[in-house]
Amino acid sequence: MSWISCALRQEREKAGLSLSELARRASLSKSTLSQIEAGTGNPSVETLWTLAVALGVPFSRLVDRPRRSPVRLVRAGEGLGTRSELADYTGTLLSAGAQGVRRDLYRLDIQPGRARRSPAHIPGTVEHVIVATGRALVGPLDAPEELRPGDYYSYPGDVPHSYEALEPDTVVVLMMEHA
């Protein structure tokens, strides 16, 4: 079993949900959910976000292993990246909030083409983004902003929002705060 399958089962059981109930809340088939928990499915970033929202937990709880060392180095191009099915977008969790800290840090590698549309995350989520390279159109669907290297933008993550690269090899640093 993969870390994701174990974490998913643990969070589902902690929430006291059956496979059927979680599948219903996430609008997934029970067989798809069963495959993911068995470690035989390969969930996209969209599927994992949907499951995290249905469970009421940060995305990082499903994809990041707890660490014992306070030191962590993730070199460019390394780390566990989760690909999108709907856009040329890969999100790599760089740091999950420690116990009691509800923030996660990601590196987003985005290519021009289709925008990555994200459904609302758990209530109270706030996203903070800084463009490292390239240009991107980022933010709530009704108020996206064009960002250039060094620009910072903060917006509610508990409403539908999107990320769209306007130049090749756009890199965005995303910090998510969870209420």
C-alpha positions as CSV (number, residue, x, y, z in Angstrom):
1,M,0.0,0.0,0.0
2,S,1.2,3.5,-0.7
3,W,1.4,6.3,1.8
4,I,-1.6,8.0,0.2
5,S,-3.8,4.9,0.5
6,C,-2.9,4.4,4.1
7,A,-3.4,8.1,5.0
8,L,-6.8,8.1,3.2
9,R,-8.0,5.0,5.0
10,Q,-6.8,6.5,8.3
11,E,-8.6,9.8,7.8
12,R,-11.8,8.1,6.6
13,E,-11.8,5.9,9.7
14,K,-11.0,8.8,12.0
15,A,-14.0,10.6,10.5
16,G,-16.1,7.5,11.1
17,L,-17.1,7.3,7.4
18,S,-17.8,4.1,5.4
19,L,-16.3,3.8,1.9
20,S,-19.8,4.3,0.5
21,E,-20.4,7.5,2.5
22,L,-17.0,9.0,1.6
23,A,-17.6,8.1,-2.1
24,R,-21.0,9.8,-2.0
25,R,-19.6,13.0,-0.3
26,A,-16.7,13.1,-2.8
27,S,-19.0,12.2,-5.8
28,L,-16.7,9.3,-6.7
29,S,-17.6,5.7,-7.3
30,K,-17.1,3.3,-4.4
31,S,-14.9,1.1,-6.6
32,T,-12.6,4.1,-7.5
33,L,-12.3,4.9,-3.8
34,S,-11.7,1.3,-2.9
35,Q,-8.9,1.1,-5.5
36,I,-7.2,4.2,-4.1
37,E,-7.4,2.8,-0.5
38,A,-6.0,-0.5,-1.8
39,G,-3.1,1.3,-3.4
40,T,-4.0,0.1,-6.9
41,G,-5.4,3.4,-8.1
42,N,-3.4,6.4,-9.2
43,P,-5.4,9.4,-8.1
44,S,-5.0,12.9,-9.7
45,V,-4.6,16.1,-7.8
46,E,-8.3,16.8,-8.4
47,T,-9.4,13.5,-6.9
48,L,-7.2,14.0,-3.8
49,W,-8.4,17.5,-3.3
50,T,-12.0,16.3,-3.6
51,L,-11.4,13.6,-1.0
52,A,-9.6,16.1,1.4
53,V,-12.6,18.5,1.2
54,A,-15.1,15.6,1.7
55,L,-13.1,14.6,4.8
56,G,-12.6,18.2,6.0
57,V,-8.8,17.9,6.2
58,P,-5.9,19.7,4.5
59,F,-4.7,18.1,1.3
60,S,-1.3,17.5,2.9
61,R,-2.8,15.0,5.3
62,L,-3.3,12.7,2.4
63,V,0.0,13.1,0.6
64,D,2.7,13.9,3.2
65,R,4.4,11.5,5.6
66,P,5.0,12.8,9.1
67,R,8.7,13.7,9.6
68,R,10.8,13.4,12.7
69,S,13.7,15.6,11.7
70,P,13.2,19.4,11.8
71,V,15.5,19.7,8.7
72,R,14.1,19.2,5.2
73,L,15.6,20.0,1.8
74,V,13.7,19.6,-1.4
75,R,15.7,20.4,-4.5
76,A,14.1,21.8,-7.6
77,G,12.6,19.0,-9.6
78,E,12.5,16.7,-6.5
79,G,9.6,15.9,-4.2
80,L,6.4,14.0,-4.7
81,G,4.5,15.9,-7.4
82,T,0.8,15.3,-8.0
83,R,-0.3,15.9,-11.6
84,S,-3.6,17.3,-12.7
85,E,-5.8,15.5,-15.2
86,L,-7.3,18.7,-16.5
87,A,-4.2,21.0,-17.0
88,D,-0.5,20.9,-17.4
89,Y,0.0,21.4,-13.7
90,T,2.0,19.7,-11.1
91,G,1.7,20.5,-7.4
92,T,4.6,19.4,-5.1
93,L,4.0,19.6,-1.3
94,L,7.2,21.2,0.2
95,S,6.1,21.4,3.8
96,A,3.0,20.4,5.7
97,G,2.0,22.2,8.8
98,A,3.2,20.5,12.0
99,Q,0.7,19.2,14.5
100,G,-1.6,22.1,15.5
101,V,-0.3,24.3,12.7
102,R,-2.6,24.5,9.8
103,R,-0.5,25.6,6.8
104,D,1.0,23.8,3.9
105,L,3.6,25.0,1.4
106,Y,3.7,24.0,-2.3
107,R,5.6,24.5,-5.5
108,L,3.4,24.7,-8.6
109,D,4.9,24.0,-12.0
110,I,2.5,25.2,-14.6
111,Q,2.6,25.3,-18.4
112,P,0.4,27.5,-20.7
113,G,-2.8,25.9,-22.0
114,R,-5.8,25.0,-19.9
115,A,-6.2,26.7,-16.6
116,R,-6.2,24.5,-13.5
117,R,-9.6,25.2,-11.9
118,S,-9.7,24.3,-8.3
119,P,-13.0,23.8,-6.4
120,A,-13.4,25.4,-3.0
121,H,-11.2,23.9,-0.2
122,I,-12.2,23.4,3.4
123,P,-14.0,26.4,5.0
124,G,-11.6,29.2,6.2
125,T,-8.8,28.3,3.8
126,V,-6.7,31.3,2.6
127,E,-4.2,30.9,-0.2
128,H,-1.0,33.0,-0.5
129,V,0.9,32.9,-3.8
130,I,4.2,34.3,-5.0
131,V,5.3,33.9,-8.6
132,A,8.9,32.7,-8.8
133,T,9.3,32.6,-12.6
134,G,7.1,33.3,-15.6
135,R,3.7,34.9,-15.4
136,A,0.4,33.6,-14.2
137,L,-3.3,34.4,-13.9
138,V,-4.2,33.3,-10.3
139,G,-7.1,33.7,-7.9
140,P,-10.8,33.4,-7.4
141,L,-12.7,32.8,-10.6
142,D,-14.4,36.2,-10.3
143,A,-11.2,38.1,-9.4
144,P,-8.0,36.6,-10.9
145,E,-4.9,38.7,-11.0
146,E,-2.0,38.6,-13.5
147,L,1.2,38.1,-11.5
148,R,4.8,38.5,-12.5
149,P,8.0,37.3,-10.7
150,G,8.0,38.5,-7.1
151,D,4.3,39.5,-7.1
152,Y,2.3,38.3,-4.0
153,Y,-1.4,37.7,-3.9
154,S,-3.6,36.4,-1.1
155,Y,-7.3,35.3,-1.6
156,P,-9.9,33.0,-0.1
157,G,-9.2,29.3,-1.0
158,D,-12.7,28.3,0.1
159,V,-14.2,29.6,-3.1
160,P,-13.5,28.2,-6.6
161,H,-10.3,29.5,-8.0
162,S,-7.7,28.9,-10.8
163,Y,-4.1,28.9,-11.8
164,E,-3.1,29.6,-15.4
165,A,0.4,30.0,-16.8
166,L,0.8,32.8,-19.2
167,E,4.4,31.8,-20.0
168,P,6.2,28.5,-20.3
169,D,7.8,27.0,-17.2
170,T,5.9,29.2,-14.8
171,V,6.7,28.4,-11.1
172,V,4.4,29.6,-8.3
173,V,5.0,29.2,-4.6
174,L,1.7,28.6,-2.8
175,M,1.1,28.7,1.0
176,M,-2.3,27.5,2.2
177,E,-3.6,28.4,5.6
178,H,-6.4,26.3,7.0
179,A,-8.7,27.7,9.7
